[in-house]
Amino acid sequence: MNDRLSYEEKKELPDSVFGLPERREYPMPDAAHVRAAEAYFRYCPEELRPKLAKAILARAAEFGVDVKSPEILSYSQE
């Protein structure tokens, strides 16, 4: 699977696979999307970054993705 979801595919996903479930942003149903969320982290609003960083690391652990971003690792400590 690539890291692009159609509107219909995204609509079918449970809230639990989103980095920001209340906004249904940063979907991470698989390893490719975890990497995409890591790549797009810089676009996340500042006040939501700690929450998203923790979600990325949790999903990365599930899929065996090694998160290398120092920014995400730093925000996850907040």
PQR file with spaces between the fields and no chain letter, atoms N, CA, C, O and H, PARSE charges and radii, in Angstrom:
ATOM       1  N    MET     1       0.839   -1.186    0.000 -0.4000 1.5000
ATOM       2  CA   MET     1       0.000    0.000    0.000 -0.0000 2.0000
ATOM       3  C    MET     1       0.882    1.247    0.000  0.5500 1.7000
ATOM       4  O    MET     1       1.901    1.290    0.689 -0.5500 1.4000
ATOM       5  N    ASN     2       0.501    2.233   -0.752 -0.4000 1.5000
ATOM       6  CA   ASN     2       1.273    3.476   -0.743 -0.0000 2.0000
ATOM       7  C    ASN     2       0.799    4.357    0.410  0.5500 1.7000
ATOM       8  O    ASN     2      -0.034    3.934    1.212 -0.5500 1.4000
ATOM       9  H    ASN     2      -0.327    2.198   -1.312  0.4000 1.0000
ATOM      10  N    ASP     3       1.321    5.571    0.496 -0.4000 1.5000
ATOM      11  CA   ASP     3       0.929    6.414    1.623 -0.0000 2.0000
ATOM      12  C    ASP     3      -0.177    7.396    1.260  0.5500 1.7000
ATOM      13  O    ASP     3      -0.334    8.425    1.918 -0.5500 1.4000
ATOM      14  H    ASP     3       1.997    5.914   -0.156  0.4000 1.0000
ATOM      15  N    ARG     4      -0.936    7.088    0.228 -0.4000 1.5000
ATOM      16  CA   ARG     4      -2.078    7.922   -0.164 -0.0000 2.0000
ATOM      17  C    ARG     4      -3.365    7.156    0.073  0.5500 1.7000
ATOM      18  O    ARG     4      -3.517    6.018   -0.371 -0.5500 1.4000
ATOM      19  H    ARG     4      -0.808    6.253   -0.306  0.4000 1.0000
ATOM      20  N    LEU     5      -4.290    7.790    0.778 -0.4000 1.5000
ATOM      21  CA   LEU     5      -5.597    7.192    1.007 -0.0000 2.0000
ATOM      22  C    LEU     5      -6.640    8.026    0.271  0.5500 1.7000
ATOM      23  O    LEU     5      -6.577    9.255    0.273 -0.5500 1.4000
ATOM      24  H    LEU     5      -4.167    8.715    1.139  0.4000 1.0000
ATOM      25  N    SER     6      -7.584    7.361   -0.346 -0.4000 1.5000
ATOM      26  CA   SER     6      -8.688    8.094   -0.957 -0.0000 2.0000
ATOM      27  C    SER     6      -9.600    8.595    0.157  0.5500 1.7000
ATOM      28  O    SER     6      -9.502    8.147    1.300 -0.5500 1.4000
ATOM      29  H    SER     6      -7.635    6.362   -0.348  0.4000 1.0000
ATOM      30  N    TYR     7     -10.463    9.502   -0.174 -0.4000 1.5000
ATOM      31  CA   TYR     7     -11.423   10.022    0.792 -0.0000 2.0000
ATOM      32  C    TYR     7     -12.242    8.872    1.371  0.5500 1.7000
ATOM      33  O    TYR     7     -12.469    8.809    2.580 -0.5500 1.4000
ATOM      34  H    TYR     7     -10.543    9.866   -1.102  0.4000 1.0000
ATOM      35  N    GLU     8     -12.681    7.971    0.510 -0.4000 1.5000
ATOM      36  CA   GLU     8     -13.493    6.826    0.956 -0.0000 2.0000
ATOM      37  C    GLU     8     -12.708    5.922    1.902  0.5500 1.7000
ATOM      38  O    GLU     8     -13.239    5.480    2.921 -0.5500 1.4000
ATOM      39  H    GLU     8     -12.497    8.022   -0.472  0.4000 1.0000
ATOM      40  N    GLU     9     -11.449    5.646    1.572 -0.4000 1.5000
ATOM      41  CA   GLU     9     -10.620    4.795    2.437 -0.0000 2.0000
ATOM      42  C    GLU     9     -10.425    5.455    3.803  0.5500 1.7000
ATOM      43  O    GLU     9     -10.519    4.798    4.840 -0.5500 1.4000
ATOM      44  H    GLU     9     -11.018    6.006    0.745  0.4000 1.0000
ATOM      45  N    LYS    10     -10.153    6.761    3.790 -0.4000 1.5000
ATOM      46  CA   LYS    10      -9.928    7.495    5.025 -0.0000 2.0000
ATOM      47  C    LYS    10     -11.193    7.502    5.886  0.5500 1.7000
ATOM      48  O    LYS    10     -11.123    7.380    7.109 -0.5500 1.4000
ATOM      49  H    LYS    10     -10.077    7.295    2.947  0.4000 1.0000
ATOM      50  N    LYS    11     -12.340    7.645    5.238 -0.4000 1.5000
ATOM      51  CA   LYS    11     -13.621    7.687    5.937 -0.0000 2.0000
ATOM      52  C    LYS    11     -13.905    6.373    6.679  0.5500 1.7000
ATOM      53  O    LYS    11     -14.563    6.369    7.720 -0.5500 1.4000
ATOM      54  H    LYS    11     -12.397    7.744    4.244  0.4000 1.0000
ATOM      55  N    GLU    12     -13.400    5.260    6.131 -0.4000 1.5000
ATOM      56  CA   GLU    12     -13.643    3.938    6.714 -0.0000 2.0000
ATOM      57  C    GLU    12     -12.746    3.638    7.921  0.5500 1.7000
ATOM      58  O    GLU    12     -13.038    2.723    8.691 -0.5500 1.4000
ATOM      59  H    GLU    12     -12.865    5.264    5.285  0.4000 1.0000
ATOM      60  N    LEU    13     -11.676    4.387    8.091 -0.4000 1.5000
ATOM      61  CA   LEU    13     -10.725    4.096    9.175 -0.0000 2.0000
ATOM      62  C    LEU    13     -11.302    4.464   10.539  0.5500 1.7000
ATOM      63  O    LEU    13     -12.011    5.462   10.666 -0.5500 1.4000
ATOM      64  H    LEU    13     -11.439    5.131    7.466  0.4000 1.0000
ATOM      65  N    PRO    14     -10.998    3.654   11.567 -0.5600 1.5000
ATOM      66  CA   PRO    14     -11.436    4.014   12.923  0.2800 2.0000
ATOM      67  C    PRO    14     -10.607    5.189   13.452  0.5500 1.7000
ATOM      68  O    PRO    14      -9.460    5.380   13.048 -0.5500 1.4000
ATOM      69  N    ASP    15     -11.190    5.959   14.347 -0.4000 1.5000
ATOM      70  CA   ASP    15     -10.476    7.102   14.930 -0.0000 2.0000
ATOM      71  C    ASP    15      -9.142    6.690   15.537  0.5500 1.7000
ATOM      72  O    ASP    15      -8.190    7.472   15.539 -0.5500 1.4000
ATOM      73  H    ASP    15     -12.121    5.804   14.676  0.4000 1.0000
ATOM      74  N    SER    16      -9.069    5.471   16.049 -0.4000 1.5000
ATOM      75  CA   SER    16      -7.880    5.012   16.772 -0.0000 2.0000
ATOM      76  C    SER    16      -6.611    4.960   15.924  0.5500 1.7000
ATOM      77  O    SER    16      -5.516    4.920   16.483 -0.5500 1.4000
ATOM      78  H    SER    16      -9.842    4.836   16.047  0.4000 1.0000
ATOM      79  N    VAL    17      -6.718    4.959   14.609 -0.4000 1.5000
ATOM      80  CA   VAL    17      -5.508    4.896   13.780 -0.0000 2.0000
ATOM      81  C    VAL    17      -5.004    6.282   13.374  0.5500 1.7000
ATOM      82  O    VAL    17      -4.012    6.390   12.654 -0.5500 1.4000
ATOM      83  H    VAL    17      -7.609    4.992   14.155  0.4000 1.0000
ATOM      84  N    PHE    18      -5.674    7.334   13.824 -0.4000 1.5000
ATOM      85  CA   PHE    18      -5.254    8.691   13.485 -0.0000 2.0000
ATOM      86  C    PHE    18      -4.344    9.246   14.569  0.5500 1.7000
ATOM      87  O    PHE    18      -4.563    9.024   15.760 -0.5500 1.4000
ATOM      88  H    PHE    18      -6.481    7.246   14.408  0.4000 1.0000
ATOM      89  N    GLY    19      -3.324    9.969   14.139 -0.4000 1.5000
ATOM      90  CA   GLY    19      -2.433   10.628   15.089 -0.0000 2.0000
ATOM      91  C    GLY    19      -3.164   11.684   15.899  0.5500 1.7000
ATOM      92  O    GLY    19      -2.881   11.882   17.080 -0.5500 1.4000
ATOM      93  H    GLY    19      -3.146   10.150   13.172  0.4000 1.0000
ATOM      94  N    LEU    20      -4.108   12.361   15.255 -0.4000 1.5000
ATOM      95  CA   LEU    20      -4.964   13.341   15.926 -0.0000 2.0000
ATOM      96  C    LEU    20      -6.409   12.917   15.692  0.5500 1.7000
ATOM      97  O    LEU    20      -7.071   13.450   14.801 -0.5500 1.4000
ATOM      98  H    LEU    20      -4.338   12.200   14.295  0.4000 1.0000
ATOM      99  N    PRO    21      -6.912   11.955   16.487 -0.5600 1.5000
ATOM     100  CA   PRO    21      -8.229   11.373   16.220  0.2800 2.0000
ATOM     101  C    PRO    21      -9.383   12.372   16.231  0.5500 1.7000
ATOM     102  O    PRO    21     -10.336   12.234   15.464 -0.5500 1.4000
ATOM     103  N    GLU    22      -9.296   13.384   17.105 -0.4000 1.5000
ATOM     104  CA   GLU    22     -10.394   14.347   17.189 -0.0000 2.0000
ATOM     105  C    GLU    22     -10.511   15.177   15.905  0.5500 1.7000
ATOM     106  O    GLU    22     -11.578   15.713   15.603 -0.5500 1.4000
ATOM     107  H    GLU    22      -8.522   13.496   17.728  0.4000 1.0000
ATOM     108  N    ARG    23      -9.424   15.279   15.164 -0.4000 1.5000
ATOM     109  CA   ARG    23      -9.427   16.011   13.887 -0.0000 2.0000
ATOM     110  C    ARG    23      -9.393   15.059   12.683  0.5500 1.7000
ATOM     111  O    ARG    23      -9.516   15.484   11.535 -0.5500 1.4000
ATOM     112  H    ARG    23      -8.558   14.844   15.409  0.4000 1.0000
ATOM     113  N    ARG    24      -9.222   13.749   12.978 -0.4000 1.5000
ATOM     114  CA   ARG    24      -9.082   12.724   11.937 -0.0000 2.0000
ATOM     115  C    ARG    24      -7.969   13.107   10.949  0.5500 1.7000
ATOM     116  O    ARG    24      -8.138   13.055    9.731 -0.5500 1.4000
ATOM     117  H    ARG    24      -9.122   13.404   13.912  0.4000 1.0000
ATOM     118  N    GLU    25      -6.835   13.491   11.524 -0.4000 1.5000
ATOM     119  CA   GLU    25      -5.654   13.863   10.740 -0.0000 2.0000
ATOM     120  C    GLU    25      -4.508   12.911   11.075  0.5500 1.7000
ATOM     121  O    GLU    25      -4.469   12.319   12.154 -0.5500 1.4000
ATOM     122  H    GLU    25      -6.697   13.533   12.513  0.4000 1.0000
ATOM     123  N    TYR    26      -3.592   12.779   10.146 -0.4000 1.5000
ATOM     124  CA   TYR    26      -2.414   11.907   10.272 -0.0000 2.0000
ATOM     125  C    TYR    26      -2.833   10.435   10.439  0.5500 1.7000
ATOM     126  O    TYR    26      -2.542    9.814   11.461 -0.5500 1.4000
ATOM     127  H    TYR    26      -3.623   13.261    9.270  0.4000 1.0000
ATOM     128  N    PRO    27      -3.517    9.887    9.425 -0.5600 1.5000
ATOM     129  CA   PRO    27      -3.900    8.475    9.505  0.2800 2.0000
ATOM     130  C    PRO    27      -2.663    7.572    9.455  0.5500 1.7000
ATOM     131  O    PRO    27      -1.734    7.815    8.684 -0.5500 1.4000
ATOM     132  N    MET    28      -2.668    6.534   10.285 -0.4000 1.5000
ATOM     133  CA   MET    28      -1.535    5.607   10.340 -0.0000 2.0000
ATOM     134  C    MET    28      -2.028    4.157   10.415  0.5500 1.7000
ATOM     135  O    MET    28      -1.800    3.476   11.415 -0.5500 1.4000
ATOM     136  H    MET    28      -3.423    6.337   10.911  0.4000 1.0000
ATOM     137  N    PRO    29      -2.710    3.682    9.350 -0.5600 1.5000
ATOM     138  CA   PRO    29      -3.202    2.302    9.373  0.2800 2.0000
ATOM     139  C    PRO    29      -2.124    1.257    9.068  0.5500 1.7000
ATOM     140  O    PRO    29      -2.364    0.059    9.218 -0.5500 1.4000
ATOM     141  N    ASP    30      -0.935    1.706    8.640 -0.4000 1.5000
ATOM     142  CA   ASP    30       0.141    0.774    8.293 -0.0000 2.0000
ATOM     143  C    ASP    30       1.486    1.489    8.383  0.5500 1.7000
ATOM     144  O    ASP    30       1.547    2.692    8.638 -0.5500 1.4000
ATOM     145  H    ASP    30      -0.740    2.680    8.519  0.4000 1.0000
ATOM     146  N    ALA    31       2.563    0.732    8.171 -0.4000 1.5000
ATOM     147  CA   ALA    31       3.919    1.282    8.307 -0.0000 2.0000
ATOM     148  C    ALA    31       4.185    2.448    7.352  0.5500 1.7000
ATOM     149  O    ALA    31       4.832    3.423    7.736 -0.5500 1.4000
ATOM     150  H    ALA    31       2.514   -0.245    7.964  0.4000 1.0000
ATOM     151  N    ALA    32       3.697    2.357    6.121 -0.4000 1.5000
ATOM     152  CA   ALA    32       3.924    3.437    5.147 -0.0000 2.0000
ATOM     153  C    ALA    32       3.320    4.746    5.639  0.5500 1.7000
ATOM     154  O    ALA    32       3.894    5.816    5.434 -0.5500 1.4000
ATOM     155  H    ALA    32       3.172    1.565    5.809  0.4000 1.0000
ATOM     156  N    HIS    33       2.169    4.663    6.285 -0.4000 1.5000
ATOM     157  CA   HIS    33       1.514    5.874    6.783 -0.0000 2.0000
ATOM     158  C    HIS    33       2.177    6.410    8.051  0.5500 1.7000
ATOM     159  O    HIS    33       2.127    7.610    8.319 -0.5500 1.4000
ATOM     160  H    HIS    33       1.703    3.794    6.452  0.4000 1.0000
ATOM     161  N    VAL    34       2.793    5.527    8.827 -0.4000 1.5000
ATOM     162  CA   VAL    34       3.562    5.993    9.985 -0.0000 2.0000
ATOM     163  C    VAL    34       4.724    6.845    9.472  0.5500 1.7000
ATOM     164  O    VAL    34       5.004    7.918   10.007 -0.5500 1.4000
ATOM     165  H    VAL    34       2.834    4.552    8.609  0.4000 1.0000
ATOM     166  N    ARG    35       5.393    6.355    8.434 -0.4000 1.5000
ATOM     167  CA   ARG    35       6.508    7.123    7.848 -0.0000 2.0000
ATOM     168  C    ARG    35       6.014    8.441    7.267  0.5500 1.7000
ATOM     169  O    ARG    35       6.693    9.461    7.383 -0.5500 1.4000
ATOM     170  H    ARG    35       5.165    5.484    8.000  0.4000 1.0000
ATOM     171  N    ALA    36       4.842    8.430    6.646 -0.4000 1.5000
ATOM     172  CA   ALA    36       4.271    9.664    6.077 -0.0000 2.0000
ATOM     173  C    ALA    36       3.950   10.658    7.203  0.5500 1.7000
ATOM     174  O    ALA    36       4.213   11.854    7.072 -0.5500 1.4000
ATOM     175  H    ALA    36       4.290    7.601    6.552  0.4000 1.0000
ATOM     176  N    ALA    37       3.385   10.161    8.301 -0.4000 1.5000
ATOM     177  CA   ALA    37       3.074   11.041    9.436 -0.0000 2.0000
ATOM     178  C    ALA    37       4.356   11.666    9.987  0.5500 1.7000
ATOM     179  O    ALA    37       4.377   12.836   10.370 -0.5500 1.4000
ATOM     180  H    ALA    37       3.171    9.190    8.407  0.4000 1.0000
ATOM     181  N    GLU    38       5.420   10.865   10.020 -0.4000 1.5000
ATOM     182  CA   GLU    38       6.716   11.394   10.470 -0.0000 2.0000
ATOM     183  C    GLU    38       7.187   12.502    9.526  0.5500 1.7000
ATOM     184  O    GLU    38       7.685   13.535    9.973 -0.5500 1.4000
ATOM     185  H    GLU    38       5.403    9.915    9.709  0.4000 1.0000
ATOM     186  N    ALA    39       7.030   12.283    8.242 -0.4000 1.5000
ATOM     187  CA   ALA    39       7.466   13.264    7.243 -0.0000 2.0000
ATOM     188  C    ALA    39       6.648   14.553    7.302  0.5500 1.7000
ATOM     189  O    ALA    39       7.177   15.638    7.059 -0.5500 1.4000
ATOM     190  H    ALA    39       6.626   11.443    7.879  0.4000 1.0000
ATOM     191  N    TYR    40       5.358   14.436    7.623 -0.4000 1.5000
ATOM     192  CA   TYR    40       4.478   15.605    7.640 -0.0000 2.0000
ATOM     193  C    TYR    40       4.334   16.220    9.029  0.5500 1.7000
ATOM     194  O    TYR    40       3.553   17.155    9.212 -0.5500 1.4000
ATOM     195  H    TYR    40       4.928   13.555    7.820  0.4000 1.0000
ATOM     196  N    PHE    41       5.066   15.714    9.994 -0.4000 1.5000
ATOM     197  CA   PHE    41       4.982   16.200   11.372 -0.0000 2.0000
ATOM     198  C    PHE    41       5.170   17.710   11.458  0.5500 1.7000
ATOM     199  O    PHE    41       4.511   18.375   12.258 -0.5500 1.4000
ATOM     200  H    PHE    41       5.700   14.955    9.845  0.4000 1.0000
ATOM     201  N    ARG    42       6.055   18.244   10.648 -0.4000 1.5000
ATOM     202  CA   ARG    42       6.361   19.682   10.720 -0.0000 2.0000
ATOM     203  C    ARG    42       5.160   20.573   10.420  0.5500 1.7000
ATOM     204  O    ARG    42       5.171   21.760   10.748 -0.5500 1.4000
ATOM     205  H    ARG    42       6.590   17.704    9.998  0.4000 1.0000
ATOM     206  N    TYR    43       4.116   20.003    9.792 -0.4000 1.5000
ATOM     207  CA   TYR    43       2.922   20.793    9.474 -0.0000 2.0000
ATOM     208  C    TYR    43       1.898   20.784   10.607  0.5500 1.7000
ATOM     209  O    TYR    43       0.886   21.482   10.538 -0.5500 1.4000
ATOM     210  H    TYR    43       4.108   19.039    9.526  0.4000 1.0000
ATOM     211  N    CYS    44       2.154   20.007   11.631 -0.4000 1.5000
ATOM     212  CA   CYS    44       1.232   19.905   12.757 -0.0000 2.0000
ATOM     213  C    CYS    44       1.271   21.198   13.571  0.5500 1.7000
ATOM     214  O    CYS    44       2.348   21.744   13.812 -0.5500 1.4000
ATOM     215  H    CYS    44       2.976   19.440   11.687  0.4000 1.0000
ATOM     216  N    PRO    45       0.100   21.693   13.999 -0.5600 1.5000
ATOM     217  CA   PRO    45       0.101   22.889   14.866  0.2800 2.0000
ATOM     218  C    PRO    45       0.935   22.637   16.128  0.5500 1.7000
ATOM     219  O    PRO    45       0.900   21.551   16.707 -0.5500 1.4000
ATOM     220  N    GLU    46       1.669   23.646   16.528 -0.4000 1.5000
ATOM     221  CA   GLU    46       2.605   23.549   17.656 -0.0000 2.0000
ATOM     222  C    GLU    46       1.976   22.920   18.895  0.5500 1.7000
ATOM     223  O    GLU    46       2.583   22.050   19.520 -0.5500 1.4000
ATOM     224  H    GLU    46       1.697   24.528   16.057  0.4000 1.0000
ATOM     225  N    GLU    47       0.771   23.348   19.258 -0.4000 1.5000
ATOM     226  CA   GLU    47       0.157   22.868   20.503 -0.0000 2.0000
ATOM     227  C    GLU    47      -0.255   21.389   20.443  0.5500 1.7000
ATOM     228  O    GLU    47      -0.509   20.772   21.478 -0.5500 1.4000
ATOM     229  H    GLU    47       0.278   24.055   18.751  0.4000 1.0000
ATOM     230  N    LEU    48      -0.320   20.830   19.239 -0.4000 1.5000
ATOM     231  CA   LEU    48      -0.714   19.427   19.093 -0.0000 2.0000
ATOM     232  C    LEU    48       0.472   18.494   18.873  0.5500 1.7000
ATOM     233  O    LEU    48       0.307   17.276   18.820 -0.5500 1.4000
ATOM     234  H    LEU    48      -0.114   21.332   18.398  0.4000 1.0000
ATOM     235  N    ARG    49       1.656   19.059   18.747 -0.4000 1.5000
ATOM     236  CA   ARG    49       2.832   18.236   18.440 -0.0000 2.0000
ATOM     237  C    ARG    49       3.170   17.180   19.486  0.5500 1.7000
ATOM     238  O    ARG    49       3.499   16.057   19.104 -0.5500 1.4000
ATOM     239  H    ARG    49       1.790   20.049   18.790  0.4000 1.0000
ATOM     240  N    PRO    50       3.108   17.481   20.801 -0.5600 1.5000
ATOM     241  CA   PRO    50       3.410   16.417   21.772  0.2800 2.0000
ATOM     242  C    PRO    50       2.461   15.227   21.617  0.5500 1.7000
ATOM     243  O    PRO    50       2.896   14.076   21.668 -0.5500 1.4000
ATOM     244  N    LYS    51       1.180   15.496   21.431 -0.4000 1.5000
ATOM     245  CA   LYS    51       0.192   14.418   21.275 -0.0000 2.0000
ATOM     246  C    LYS    51       0.473   13.602   20.013  0.5500 1.7000
ATOM     247  O    LYS    51       0.442   12.372   20.041 -0.5500 1.4000
ATOM     248  H    LYS    51       0.826   16.431   21.390  0.4000 1.0000
ATOM     249  N    LEU    52       0.748   14.300   18.902 -0.4000 1.5000
ATOM     250  CA   LEU    52       1.019   13.602   17.651 -0.0000 2.0000
ATOM     251  C    LEU    52       2.319   12.803   17.740  0.5500 1.7000
ATOM     252  O    LEU    52       2.389   11.677   17.246 -0.5500 1.4000
ATOM     253  H    LEU    52       0.773   15.299   18.880  0.4000 1.0000
ATOM     254  N    ALA    53       3.336   13.372   18.360 -0.4000 1.5000
ATOM     255  CA   ALA    53       4.620   12.666   18.500 -0.0000 2.0000
ATOM     256  C    ALA    53       4.426   11.351   19.243  0.5500 1.7000
ATOM     257  O    ALA    53       4.955   10.319   18.829 -0.5500 1.4000
ATOM     258  H    ALA    53       3.279   14.286   18.761  0.4000 1.0000
ATOM     259  N    LYS    54       3.671   11.383   20.335 -0.4000 1.5000
ATOM     260  CA   LYS    54       3.411   10.155   21.106 -0.0000 2.0000
ATOM     261  C    LYS    54       2.635    9.142   20.270  0.5500 1.7000
ATOM     262  O    LYS    54       2.916    7.944   20.322 -0.5500 1.4000
ATOM     263  H    LYS    54       3.241   12.221   20.671  0.4000 1.0000
ATOM     264  N    ALA    55       1.656    9.624   19.495 -0.4000 1.5000
ATOM     265  CA   ALA    55       0.852    8.725   18.654 -0.0000 2.0000
ATOM     266  C    ALA    55       1.729    8.090   17.569  0.5500 1.7000
ATOM     267  O    ALA    55       1.603    6.898   17.288 -0.5500 1.4000
ATOM     268  H    ALA    55       1.428   10.597   19.453  0.4000 1.0000
ATOM     269  N    ILE    56       2.612    8.880   16.965 -0.4000 1.5000
ATOM     270  CA   ILE    56       3.505    8.347   15.923 -0.0000 2.0000
ATOM     271  C    ILE    56       4.395    7.256   16.511  0.5500 1.7000
ATOM     272  O    ILE    56       4.558    6.194   15.911 -0.5500 1.4000
ATOM     273  H    ILE    56       2.715    9.848   17.193  0.4000 1.0000
ATOM     274  N    LEU    57       4.965    7.517   17.676 -0.4000 1.5000
ATOM     275  CA   LEU    57       5.853    6.525   18.295 -0.0000 2.0000
ATOM     276  C    LEU    57       5.091    5.254   18.686  0.5500 1.7000
ATOM     277  O    LEU    57       5.619    4.150   18.559 -0.5500 1.4000
ATOM     278  H    LEU    57       4.832    8.380   18.163  0.4000 1.0000
ATOM     279  N    ALA    58       3.860    5.408   19.159 -0.4000 1.5000
ATOM     280  CA   ALA    58       3.066    4.233   19.528 -0.0000 2.0000
ATOM     281  C    ALA    58       2.743    3.385   18.297  0.5500 1.7000
ATOM     282  O    ALA    58       2.883    2.163   18.332 -0.5500 1.4000
ATOM     283  H    ALA    58       3.431    6.306   19.262  0.4000 1.0000
ATOM     284  N    ARG    59       2.315    4.025   17.219 -0.4000 1.5000
ATOM     285  CA   ARG    59       1.989    3.289   15.992 -0.0000 2.0000
ATOM     286  C    ARG    59       3.262    2.715   15.369  0.5500 1.7000
ATOM     287  O    ARG    59       3.243    1.608   14.830 -0.5500 1.4000
ATOM     288  H    ARG    59       2.202    5.018   17.190  0.4000 1.0000
ATOM     289  N    ALA    60       4.362    3.459   15.442 -0.4000 1.5000
ATOM     290  CA   ALA    60       5.641    2.971   14.903 -0.0000 2.0000
ATOM     291  C    ALA    60       6.050    1.685   15.607  0.5500 1.7000
ATOM     292  O    ALA    60       6.535    0.750   14.970 -0.5500 1.4000
ATOM     293  H    ALA    60       4.377    4.358   15.880  0.4000 1.0000
ATOM     294  N    ALA    61       5.852    1.638   16.923 -0.4000 1.5000
ATOM     295  CA   ALA    61       6.202    0.434   17.688 -0.0000 2.0000
ATOM     296  C    ALA    61       5.354   -0.750   17.231  0.5500 1.7000
ATOM     297  O    ALA    61       5.853   -1.871   17.132 -0.5500 1.4000
ATOM     298  H    ALA    61       5.458    2.397   17.440  0.4000 1.0000
ATOM     299  N    GLU    62       4.077   -0.503   16.953 -0.4000 1.5000
ATOM     300  CA   GLU    62       3.187   -1.580   16.484 -0.0000 2.0000
ATOM     301  C    GLU    62       3.645   -2.171   15.159  0.5500 1.7000
ATOM     302  O    GLU    62       3.546   -3.378   14.938 -0.5500 1.4000
ATOM     303  H    GLU    62       3.672    0.408   17.033  0.4000 1.0000
ATOM     304  N    PHE    63       4.152   -1.303   14.272 -0.4000 1.5000
ATOM     305  CA   PHE    63       4.518   -1.748   12.920 -0.0000 2.0000
ATOM     306  C    PHE    63       6.013   -1.971   12.733  0.5500 1.7000
ATOM     307  O    PHE    63       6.457   -2.296   11.632 -0.5500 1.4000
ATOM     308  H    PHE    63       4.233   -0.323   14.452  0.4000 1.0000
ATOM     309  N    GLY    64       6.799   -1.798   13.807 -0.4000 1.5000
ATOM     310  CA   GLY    64       8.234   -2.016   13.705 -0.0000 2.0000
ATOM     311  C    GLY    64       8.958   -0.956   12.895  0.5500 1.7000
ATOM     312  O    GLY    64       9.970   -1.237   12.253 -0.5500 1.4000
ATOM     313  H    GLY    64       6.438   -1.534   14.701  0.4000 1.0000
ATOM     314  N    VAL    65       8.434    0.272   12.926 -0.4000 1.5000
ATOM     315  CA   VAL    65       9.056    1.392   12.205 -0.0000 2.0000
ATOM     316  C    VAL    65      10.002    2.106   13.163  0.5500 1.7000
ATOM     317  O    VAL    65       9.634    2.413   14.296 -0.5500 1.4000
ATOM     318  H    VAL    65       7.612    0.500   13.448  0.4000 1.0000
ATOM     319  N    ASP    66      11.210    2.367   12.707 -0.4000 1.5000
ATOM     320  CA   ASP    66      12.212    3.063   13.506 -0.0000 2.0000
ATOM     321  C    ASP    66      12.099    4.565   13.242  0.5500 1.7000
ATOM     322  O    ASP    66      12.493    5.043   12.178 -0.5500 1.4000
ATOM     323  H    ASP    66      11.510    2.118   11.786  0.4000 1.0000
ATOM     324  N    VAL    67      11.564    5.302   14.206 -0.4000 1.5000
ATOM     325  CA   VAL    67      11.416    6.759   14.054 -0.0000 2.0000
ATOM     326  C    VAL    67      12.753    7.405   14.391  0.5500 1.7000
ATOM     327  O    VAL    67      13.283    7.229   15.488 -0.5500 1.4000
ATOM     328  H    VAL    67      11.244    4.914   15.070  0.4000 1.0000
ATOM     329  N    LYS    68      13.285    8.150   13.442 -0.4000 1.5000
ATOM     330  CA   LYS    68      14.601    8.767   13.618 -0.0000 2.0000
ATOM     331  C    LYS    68      14.538   10.271   13.878  0.5500 1.7000
ATOM     332  O    LYS    68      15.543   10.873   14.255 -0.5500 1.4000
ATOM     333  H    LYS    68      12.855    8.293   12.551  0.4000 1.0000
ATOM     334  N    SER    69      13.380   10.881   13.682 -0.4000 1.5000
ATOM     335  CA   SER    69      13.252   12.332   13.812 -0.0000 2.0000
ATOM     336  C    SER    69      13.543   12.811   15.238  0.5500 1.7000
ATOM     337  O    SER    69      12.810   12.477   16.169 -0.5500 1.4000
ATOM     338  H    SER    69      12.564   10.392   13.375  0.4000 1.0000
ATOM     339  N    PRO    70      14.621   13.598   15.408 -0.5600 1.5000
ATOM     340  CA   PRO    70      14.919   14.128   16.747  0.2800 2.0000
ATOM     341  C    PRO    70      13.784   15.013   17.256  0.5500 1.7000
ATOM     342  O    PRO    70      13.528   15.071   18.458 -0.5500 1.4000
ATOM     343  N    GLU    71      13.109   15.697   16.341 -0.4000 1.5000
ATOM     344  CA   GLU    71      12.007   16.581   16.726 -0.0000 2.0000
ATOM     345  C    GLU    71      10.858   15.765   17.340  0.5500 1.7000
ATOM     346  O    GLU    71      10.324   16.133   18.386 -0.5500 1.4000
ATOM     347  H    GLU    71      13.317   15.649   15.364  0.4000 1.0000
ATOM     348  N    ILE    72      10.488   14.669   16.690 -0.4000 1.5000
ATOM     349  CA   ILE    72       9.405   13.819   17.220 -0.0000 2.0000
ATOM     350  C    ILE    72       9.820   13.207   18.553  0.5500 1.7000
ATOM     351  O    ILE    72       9.032   13.188   19.499 -0.5500 1.4000
ATOM     352  H    ILE    72      10.922   14.370   15.841  0.4000 1.0000
ATOM     353  N    LEU    73      11.042   12.712   18.635 -0.4000 1.5000
ATOM     354  CA   LEU    73      11.526   12.126   19.884 -0.0000 2.0000
ATOM     355  C    LEU    73      11.528   13.169   21.011  0.5500 1.7000
ATOM     356  O    LEU    73      11.196   12.851   22.153 -0.5500 1.4000
ATOM     357  H    LEU    73      11.682   12.727   17.867  0.4000 1.0000
ATOM     358  N    SER    74      11.898   14.400   20.690 -0.4000 1.5000
ATOM     359  CA   SER    74      11.905   15.471   21.678 -0.0000 2.0000
ATOM     360  C    SER    74      10.497   15.814   22.145  0.5500 1.7000
ATOM     361  O    SER    74      10.248   15.914   23.347 -0.5500 1.4000
ATOM     362  H    SER    74      12.168   14.658   19.762  0.4000 1.0000
ATOM     363  N    TYR    75       9.573   15.996   21.200 -0.4000 1.5000
ATOM     364  CA   TYR    75       8.199   16.347   21.566 -0.0000 2.0000
ATOM     365  C    TYR    75       7.520   15.229   22.359  0.5500 1.7000
ATOM     366  O    TYR    75       6.671   15.503   23.207 -0.5500 1.4000
ATOM     367  H    TYR    75       9.775   15.915   20.224  0.4000 1.0000
ATOM     368  N    SER    76       7.880   13.996   22.096 -0.4000 1.5000
ATOM     369  CA   SER    76       7.239   12.882   22.791 -0.0000 2.0000
ATOM     370  C    SER    76       7.573   12.864   24.271  0.5500 1.7000
ATOM     371  O    SER    76       6.885   12.204   25.050 -0.5500 1.4000
ATOM     372  H    SER    76       8.570   13.774   21.408  0.4000 1.0000
ATOM     373  N    GLN    77       8.604   13.571   24.666 -0.4000 1.5000
ATOM     374  CA   GLN    77       9.019   13.629   26.075 -0.0000 2.0000
ATOM     375  C    GLN    77       8.224   14.654   26.877  0.5500 1.7000
ATOM     376  O    GLN    77       8.288   14.674   28.106 -0.5500 1.4000
ATOM     377  H    GLN    77       9.162   14.107   24.033  0.4000 1.0000
ATOM     378  N    GLU    78       7.470   15.511   26.172 -0.4000 1.5000
ATOM     379  CA   GLU    78       6.714   16.576   26.862 -0.0000 2.0000
ATOM     380  C    GLU    78       5.500   16.041   27.574  0.5500 1.7000
ATOM     381  O    GLU    78       4.764   16.805   28.198 -0.5500 1.4000
ATOM     382  H    GLU    78       7.418   15.495   25.174  0.4000 1.0000
